[in-house]
Amino acid sequence: MKFSEMEYKRPDLAEVERDFKALLTQFNNAGTVTEQQDVLSKIYELRNEFQTFSTIASVRNSMDTANAFYETEQDFFDTTEPVIKDLNIQFYKALGSSKFKKELEEKFGKQLFRLADVSLKTFDTSVIDDLKEENKLCTEYTKLVASAEVEFDGKKMNLSALEAYQESTDREIRKQSYLIKWSFFAQHEEKFEDIYDKLVKIRTTIARKLGYKNFVELAYYRMLRTDYDAAKVAVYREQVLKHVVPLAAKLREKQRVRIGVDKLKIYDWGHNFNSGNPRPVGTPDEIVASGQKMYAELSPETKEFYDFMVNNDLMDLTNRKGKAAGGYCTMFNKYKSPFIFANFNGTLGDVDVLTHEAGHAFQCFESRGFEVEEYFFPTMEACEIHSMSMEQLTYPWMNLFFGKDTEKYKFVHLASNILFLPYGVAVDEFQHIVYENPDMTPAERKKVWLGLEKKYRPWVDYDGIDYLERGGFWQRQNHIYRSPFYYIDYCLAQFCALQFWQKSRVDFKQAWADYLRLCKAGGSKPFLELVQLANIQSPFDEKAFETLFKDIEKYLDSVDDKAM
């Protein structure tokens, strides 16, 4: 079914509650495991229908944040989501106390019950109103960023469109585009600070009501992390500091020399070659068509998947006024259909976002046959393995998008993977500090950010841009507002994805087989078991960490980037 043909109607919340509770009663009173399984199917049918209506409203709202109808519908779901969460918690309680738990575990696997147990630690009816307020604040942040309309180069544009100018070969254009971007944040500084301050406070309130000292432990449970904790993540951050930060600093120095500037300023980061950055060839439609050729050649599975996405209009990729920023993949459970949302702006990032979100979408397309909704996607850090690894595994087809600049693209892309990690762990450590000290003032939080920049990205030079010099850079990162503690998932997954790059250079066929096996497993196992299933090393393995990045450094050193 095409996305435009998917019917939307607002669910009747009272009816959903009544039907859900009736099914839970039937589940608890079932006399046989077969009866319980039959009721489970009905519960998932009910959940999937509600999820689908909610997701349709969310997607259409992000496609046009000025659409009054879907703005109202998004408000409705922001308000009802905690109520549905309460019903799901009741379901998880029933599942965990089932007299046929052993038989159900044999049928569905233990991961469903692990997820149920950890979900029970994240909710109580006493926090429903707080969760509603948290949702509203997250939506408020999204709308604020989407409202940006700046004037540059004689045109009015949003922040996504402005990014193309940050790759210009003209340094003054890069600088001016950066100044314009951050002037928007500066103009709304009090609002950005107020939203985040309220989010920190409300999340801390929720955590304390649930019996936690602060939000950190609750956040890990919210992210459904069952096989590692904050201590292991701290070890990972230290490995990045030890092995990746020096390599990233080396790459920034190579870039400075390559583009011929005395000092590398923040507005120089997006400019990689004086001959111009690699840019995708063709219109957005032509890029989509090149993607169709690529996925047809990659494997039968990717051909079936991508044809399905194109034929059913399940991608919205073009940037336009009023469209929400960023990119994502979601799924309409009722139709077992993924959906990709992005904002093409004419930069190499268009191809990155296409392959990245296609990695997510391909995984849930491959695991759409699971009976339980919880297995359509795995936990987030495992999800990001699919997306980031797809970026690496499609390297052999980059000539379709970049032509003569293909090798340029591969070098920049791999280097950007390395440069991302110090930023990613800085974002994570920032959130740990903030939520362990929830009474910090906005100025104190900004000071913390500046300290982390010096620790993880000592090469940063803001060139006197006041908003950034005072520590405001992190406010561009929607995950910090909307998805607390999510960002480290990209870092953990990047370590795994780089191993697929490493493996594919030795035996591409085997690397693809391992990747496909991982995708088909969906969310049926926890993170570290999925890593093992994919025949890659854990990101918490310190020895593997050192070996991988030495290999990457050796490759990057072998590339004559000045000749590009």
C-alpha positions in Angstrom: 0.0 0.0 0.0 1.3 3.5 -0.9 1.9 5.8 2.0 -0.7 8.3 0.6 -3.3 5.5 0.6 -2.8 4.6 4.2 -6.0 5.6 6.1 -5.6 7.8 9.2 -8.2 8.1 11.9 -7.8 9.1 15.4 -8.2 6.1 17.7 -10.9 6.1 20.3 -8.8 6.0 23.4 -11.7 4.8 25.7 -12.4 2.0 23.2 -8.7 1.0 23.0 -8.4 0.9 26.8 -11.6 -1.2 27.1 -10.5 -3.7 24.5 -6.9 -3.9 25.8 -8.0 -4.6 29.4 -10.6 -7.2 28.2 -7.9 -9.0 26.3 -5.6 -8.9 29.3 -8.3 -10.5 31.4 -8.7 -13.2 28.8 -4.9 -13.7 28.8 -4.7 -14.0 32.6 -7.7 -16.4 32.7 -6.6 -18.6 29.8 -6.6 -22.3 30.7 -4.0 -23.4 28.1 -0.9 -22.0 26.4 -2.8 -22.2 23.1 -5.5 -19.9 24.4 -2.9 -17.5 25.7 -1.1 -17.4 22.3 -4.5 -16.7 20.6 -5.1 -13.8 22.9 -1.5 -12.6 22.4 -2.2 -12.4 18.7 -5.2 -10.2 19.3 -3.3 -7.9 21.7 -0.6 -7.4 19.1 -3.2 -6.7 16.5 -4.7 -4.0 18.7 -1.3 -2.5 19.6 -0.2 -2.6 15.9 -3.2 -0.7 14.8 -2.8 2.0 17.4 1.0 2.3 16.6 0.2 2.6 12.9 -2.2 5.5 13.4 0.2 7.2 15.8 3.1 6.8 13.3 1.1 8.0 10.3 0.2 11.2 12.3 3.8 11.6 13.4 5.2 11.2 9.9 2.7 13.6 8.3 3.3 16.1 11.0 7.1 16.0 10.4 6.5 16.3 6.7 4.7 19.6 7.3 5.0 21.0 10.8 2.7 23.8 9.8 -0.2 21.4 9.0 -2.7 22.3 11.6 -4.6 19.0 11.5 -1.6 16.8 12.1 -0.2 19.2 14.6 -3.4 18.6 16.6 -3.1 14.9 16.1 0.5 14.9 17.3 -0.6 16.7 20.4 -3.2 14.0 20.9 -0.7 11.2 20.7 1.8 13.2 22.9 -1.0 13.2 25.5 -2.2 9.6 25.1 1.2 7.9 24.7 1.7 7.6 28.5 -1.8 6.0 28.8 -0.9 3.4 26.2 2.4 2.9 28.0 0.4 2.1 31.1 -1.6 -0.5 29.2 1.7 -2.0 27.8 3.1 -2.2 31.3 0.0 -4.1 32.4 0.6 -6.4 29.5 4.3 -7.0 30.4 3.2 -7.7 34.0 0.8 -10.3 32.7 3.4 -11.8 30.4 6.0 -12.1 33.2 3.5 -13.8 35.5 2.0 -16.2 33.0 1.5 -19.7 34.2 2.8 -20.7 30.8 5.9 -18.5 30.8 8.2 -21.4 30.0 6.2 -22.5 27.0 5.9 -18.9 25.7 9.7 -18.4 26.1 10.3 -21.5 24.0 8.1 -20.1 21.3 9.1 -16.4 21.3 12.5 -16.5 22.9 13.8 -15.0 26.2 14.4 -11.5 24.8 10.7 -10.6 24.9 10.7 -11.4 28.6 13.9 -9.5 29.2 12.4 -6.4 27.5 9.2 -6.8 29.5 11.1 -7.0 32.8 13.2 -3.9 32.0 10.2 -2.0 30.8 8.5 -2.5 34.2 11.3 -0.5 35.7 10.5 2.6 33.7 6.8 3.3 34.5 4.2 3.9 37.2 0.8 5.5 36.8 2.1 8.3 39.1 4.3 9.7 36.3 1.7 9.8 33.5 1.2 13.5 33.7 4.9 14.1 33.8 5.4 11.9 30.7 2.8 14.0 28.9 4.7 17.1 29.8 8.0 15.6 28.6 6.4 14.7 25.2 5.1 18.2 24.8 8.5 19.7 25.5 10.2 17.4 22.9 7.6 18.4 20.3 8.2 22.0 21.2 11.9 21.7 20.5 11.3 20.0 17.1 8.8 22.8 16.1 11.3 25.5 17.2 14.1 24.2 15.0 11.7 23.6 12.1 10.5 27.1 12.3 13.9 28.5 11.3 13.7 30.6 8.1 16.9 32.4 7.4 17.9 34.6 4.5 21.1 33.8 2.7 22.4 34.1 -0.8 19.3 36.1 -1.7 17.0 33.2 -0.7 14.9 32.2 2.3 15.7 28.8 3.6 15.6 26.4 6.6 18.7 25.2 8.4 18.9 22.0 6.4 19.2 23.9 3.1 21.8 26.2 4.7 24.2 23.3 5.3 25.1 23.1 1.6 26.9 26.4 1.9 29.0 25.1 4.7 30.9 23.0 2.2 31.6 25.9 -0.2 35.2 26.3 -1.5 34.8 30.0 -0.7 35.8 30.4 3.0 33.8 33.6 3.5 30.6 31.9 2.3 31.3 29.1 4.7 31.8 31.5 7.6 28.8 33.6 6.8 26.5 30.6 6.5 27.8 29.5 9.9 27.1 32.9 11.4 23.6 32.9 10.0 22.9 29.4 11.4 24.1 30.3 14.9 22.4 33.6 14.9 19.1 31.7 14.8 20.1 29.8 17.9 21.3 32.9 19.6 18.0 34.7 18.8 16.2 31.8 20.5 18.8 31.1 23.2 16.4 31.6 26.1 13.8 29.4 24.6 16.3 26.5 23.9 17.6 26.8 27.4 14.1 26.9 28.9 13.0 23.8 27.1 16.0 21.8 28.1 15.9 23.1 31.7 12.3 21.9 31.9 13.2 18.6 30.3 16.0 17.9 32.8 13.7 18.8 35.7 10.8 16.7 34.6 12.9 13.7 33.8 14.5 14.0 37.2 11.1 14.2 38.8 10.0 11.1 36.9 13.1 9.2 38.0 12.7 10.1 41.7 9.1 9.2 41.7 10.1 5.8 40.4 12.7 5.4 43.2 15.9 6.3 41.3 18.6 8.7 42.6 18.6 10.5 39.3 17.6 10.1 35.7 20.7 8.2 34.5 19.8 4.7 35.7 16.2 5.2 34.5 17.5 6.4 31.1 19.5 3.2 30.6 16.3 1.1 31.4 14.3 3.3 29.0 16.9 2.4 26.3 16.2 -1.2 27.1 19.9 -2.0 27.8 20.0 -5.4 29.4 23.6 -6.6 28.9 25.8 -3.5 29.7 25.7 -0.5 32.0 27.1 3.0 32.5 30.4 1.6 33.8 31.0 -0.2 30.6 30.1 2.8 28.5 32.6 4.9 30.6 35.3 2.4 29.6 34.3 2.8 25.9 34.6 6.5 26.2 38.1 6.1 27.6 39.0 3.9 24.7 37.8 6.6 22.3 39.9 9.2 24.2 43.0 7.0 24.1 42.8 5.6 20.5 40.5 7.7 18.4 41.1 11.3 19.6 44.7 11.3 18.5 43.7 9.9 15.1 40.9 12.5 14.7 43.4 15.3 15.6 45.7 13.9 12.9 42.9 13.9 10.4 42.0 17.5 11.2 45.6 18.6 10.7 45.8 16.7 7.4 42.6 18.6 6.4 44.1 22.0 7.4 47.2 21.3 5.3 45.1 20.0 2.4 42.9 23.1 2.2 45.7 25.5 2.9 44.6 27.5 5.9 46.8 28.7 8.8 44.2 27.7 11.4 41.3 25.3 10.9 38.1 27.1 12.1 34.8 25.3 12.8 33.4 26.7 9.6 36.2 24.9 7.7 35.2 21.4 8.9 32.8 20.8 6.1 35.3 21.8 3.4 37.6 18.9 2.5 39.2 19.7 -0.8 40.0 22.9 -2.6 38.9 21.1 -5.8 35.5 20.9 -4.1 33.8 18.3 -1.9 32.3 15.2 -3.6 28.7 15.9 -4.4 26.1 13.4 -5.6 25.3 13.5 -9.3 21.7 14.2 -10.3 18.4 15.3 -8.9 16.9 13.6 -5.8 14.8 11.4 -8.1 18.0 10.4 -10.0 19.7 9.6 -6.7 16.8 7.4 -5.8 17.1 5.7 -9.2 20.8 5.1 -8.6 19.9 3.6 -5.3 17.5 1.2 -7.1 20.3 0.0 -9.4 22.7 -0.4 -6.4 20.3 -2.5 -4.3 19.3 -4.6 -7.3 23.0 -5.6 -7.7 23.8 -5.9 -4.0 21.5 -8.9 -3.3 18.1 -10.4 -4.1 16.9 -9.3 -0.6 17.9 -5.7 -1.1 16.3 -5.6 -4.5 13.0 -6.8 -3.1 13.2 -4.3 -0.3 14.1 -1.2 -2.3 11.6 -1.9 -5.0 9.0 -2.2 -2.3 10.0 1.2 -0.8 10.0 2.9 -4.2 6.8 1.4 -5.6 4.9 2.3 -2.4 6.2 5.8 -2.0 7.7 5.0 1.4 10.4 7.7 1.2 10.1 11.4 1.7 13.6 12.8 0.9 13.3 16.3 -0.5 13.9 19.4 1.8 11.2 22.0 1.9 9.8 24.8 4.0 8.1 23.7 7.2 9.5 20.2 7.1 11.1 18.9 10.3 14.8 18.7 10.3 16.9 15.6 10.2 16.3 12.1 9.0 14.8 8.9 10.5 13.3 5.5 9.7 10.1 4.2 11.2 7.6 1.4 10.5 3.9 1.1 10.1 3.4 -2.1 12.0 -0.1 -2.9 10.6 1.3 -2.9 7.1 4.7 -4.2 8.0 6.1 -1.3 5.9 9.2 0.8 6.8 9.3 4.5 6.0 12.3 6.7 5.4 12.3 10.5 6.1 15.2 12.8 5.1 16.1 16.2 3.9 18.3 16.2 0.8 20.3 19.4 0.4 22.7 18.6 -2.5 25.7 17.5 -0.3 27.3 14.1 0.1 25.1 13.7 3.2 22.2 12.9 0.8 23.8 9.6 0.0 24.9 9.0 3.6 21.3 9.5 4.8 19.9 7.3 2.0 22.1 4.4 2.8 21.9 4.9 6.5 18.1 5.0 6.8 17.9 2.2 4.2 20.0 0.1 6.6 17.4 0.6 9.2 14.5 0.0 6.8 16.1 -3.1 5.3 16.5 -4.6 8.7 12.9 -4.2 9.7 11.8 -5.4 6.3 13.9 -8.6 6.8 12.5 -9.1 10.3 8.9 -8.1 9.6 7.8 -11.8 9.9 8.2 -11.9 13.6 4.9 -12.3 15.5 5.8 -9.9 18.3 6.2 -6.2 17.7 9.2 -6.0 20.0 11.3 -7.9 17.5 10.6 -5.6 14.5 13.5 -3.5 15.6 16.2 -4.4 18.1 17.4 -2.0 20.8 18.8 1.2 19.5 22.6 0.5 19.5 21.9 -2.6 17.5 19.7 -0.7 15.1 22.5 1.6 14.4 24.8 -1.3 13.4 22.4 -2.0 10.5 22.4 1.7 9.3 26.0 2.5 9.7 27.2 -0.8 8.3 25.0 -0.3 5.2 26.9 2.9 4.6 30.1 0.9 4.6 28.8 -2.1 2.6 27.6 0.1 -0.3 31.1 1.5 -1.0 31.4 -0.6 -4.2 28.5 1.2 -5.7 29.4 4.8 -4.8 30.5 5.5 -8.4 26.8 5.5 -9.3 26.4 8.6 -7.1 29.8 10.3 -7.3 31.4 9.4 -10.6 35.0 10.7 -10.8 34.8 11.8 -7.1 34.1 8.3 -5.8 37.5 7.9 -4.1 37.1 11.4 -2.6 33.8 10.3 -1.1 35.2 7.1 0.4 38.1 8.9 2.0 35.8 11.7 3.4 33.2 9.2 4.6 35.7 7.0 6.5 37.4 10.0 8.0 34.1 11.4 9.1 33.3 8.1 10.9 36.5 8.7 12.9 35.8 12.4 13.5 32.3 11.6 14.7 33.3 9.4 17.7 34.9 12.0 19.9 31.9 14.2 19.4 29.5 11.3 20.1 31.2 10.4 23.4 31.3 14.0 24.4 27.5 14.2 24.0 27.1 11.1 26.1 29.4 12.3 28.9 27.6 15.7 28.9 24.3 14.0 29.5 25.7 11.9 32.4 27.0 15.0 34.1 23.9 17.0 33.5 21.5 14.4 34.8 23.7 13.6 37.8 23.6 17.4 38.6 20.1 18.4 37.6 20.1 21.7 39.4 22.8 23.1 37.2 22.1 26.5 35.6 22.1 26.9 31.8 25.5 28.7 32.1 27.0 25.9 34.1 25.8 23.3 31.6 27.5 25.3 28.8 30.7 25.4 30.8 30.6 21.6 31.1 30.2 21.3 27.4 33.2 23.6 26.8 35.3 21.4 29.1 34.3 18.2 27.2 35.2 19.9 23.9 38.7 20.5 25.2 38.9 16.9 26.4 37.6 15.1 23.3 38.0 17.7 20.5 41.0 19.9 21.4 41.2 21.1 17.8 38.0 23.1 18.0 38.3 26.8 17.1 35.0 28.7 17.2 36.7 31.8 15.7 35.0 34.1 18.2 31.4 33.1 17.4 29.9 34.2 20.7 27.1 31.6 21.0 29.6 28.8 20.5 32.4 30.3 22.6 29.9 30.3 25.5 29.2 26.6 25.0 26.0 26.5 23.0 27.1 24.0 20.2 25.3 21.0 21.8 21.9 22.7 21.5 21.8 21.8 17.8 21.7 18.1 18.7 18.1 17.0 18.8 18.9 13.7 20.5 20.0 15.6 23.7 16.5 17.0 23.9 14.3 14.3 22.4 16.1 11.0 23.1 18.3 11.3 26.1 21.3 8.9 26.2 20.6 7.6 22.7 23.7 9.2 21.2 26.2 6.7 22.6 24.3 4.1 20.6 25.7 5.6 17.4 29.2 5.4 18.9 28.9 1.7 19.9 27.4 0.9 16.5 30.1 2.8 14.7 32.7 0.4 16.2 30.7 -2.5 14.8 30.1 -0.9 11.4 33.8 -0.2 11.0 34.4 -3.9 11.5 32.1 -4.6 8.5 34.2 -2.2 6.5 37.3 -4.1 7.6 35.8 -7.5 6.8 34.3 -6.5 3.5 37.8 -5.5 2.2 38.9 -9.1 2.8 35.8 -11.1 1.9 32.8 -9.1 0.9 30.6 -12.1 0.4 31.2 -13.3 3.9 30.7 -9.8 5.3 27.3 -9.5 3.6 26.3 -12.9 4.8 27.1 -11.9 8.4 25.2 -8.6 7.9 22.1 -10.3 6.4 22.0 -12.8 9.3 22.1 -9.8 11.8 19.2 -8.1 10.0 17.1 -11.2 9.9 17.5 -11.6 13.7 15.7 -8.2 14.2 15.2 -7.6 17.9 15.1 -11.2 19.0 18.3 -11.0 21.0 20.1 -8.3 23.2 22.9 -6.2 21.8 25.9 -8.2 22.7 24.3 -11.4 21.5 23.5 -9.8 18.2 27.2 -8.6 17.9 28.3 -12.2 18.4 25.8 -13.4 15.9 27.3 -11.0 13.3 30.8 -12.4 13.9 32.2 -9.1 15.1 33.9 -8.0 18.3 32.2 -6.2 21.2 32.8 -2.5 21.5 33.8 -3.1 25.1 36.7 -5.3 24.0 39.7 -3.0 24.6 42.1 -5.2 22.6 39.9 -5.3 19.6 39.4 -1.5 19.8 43.2 -0.9 19.5 43.6 -3.3 16.6 40.7 -1.9 14.6 41.8 1.7 14.7 45.4 0.9 13.9 44.1 -0.8 10.8 42.0 2.2 9.9 44.8 4.6 10.5 47.1 2.5 8.3 44.5 2.7 5.4 43.9 6.4 5.8 47.7 7.1 5.8 48.0 5.1 2.5 45.6 7.5 0.7 47.2 10.5 -1.0 44.5 13.0 0.1 46.5 16.0 -1.2 46.2 14.6 -4.8 42.5 14.8 -4.5 
